[in-house]
Amino acid sequence: MVPELETPRLLLRPWRESDADAALEIYSQWEVARYLGAEPRAWTGSDDVRAAFTRWASFEGPRYGVWAIVPHEVGRPVGSALLKLLPYSSGEVSPDTEVGWHLRPEVWGRGYATEAGGRLLAHAWEQGVDEVHAVTYPANTASQAVCQRLGMTRLGQTNRYYGVVCELFRISRS
């Protein structure tokens, strides 16, 4: 089971079926979808939500998962945070742990990605993970700034993961 995690402003919890509308509102926006996967596309309806919820539920936890980011003052998801194994471009699963975040544009700039990412890094260390990576599209300077705020080191561009050229970041447990 993916555990609930908390920060002073956020609850990170498993996505629920009752969150379907919130998930569609987030991932149907091109501003969110444009940096996801080898062939980005915005969600168009309930089939996309069901497929994502099925993928996300496949994480048994407690180490890896996809969490809904729920600000305490909002009470509903505004994005996702993830901790999972990175897929090689070949499609095989790598041994490399990834941290990531996707937030609706209306809440960008509030520090939620940094706060959620920091909590997931702490969770990774608690779970015995020694090293965590992040990958971003080269044009996604906002996520690159989050990586740097989290203390991650930029390693340069790679095409090792997801079948795309991306900026690679890494941080090791102290």
Summary of the structure (lengths in Angstrom):
residues: 174
radius of gyration: 14.9
end to end distance: 26.8
largest distance: 42.8
contacts: 525
relative contact order: 0.17
helix: 31%
strand: 32%
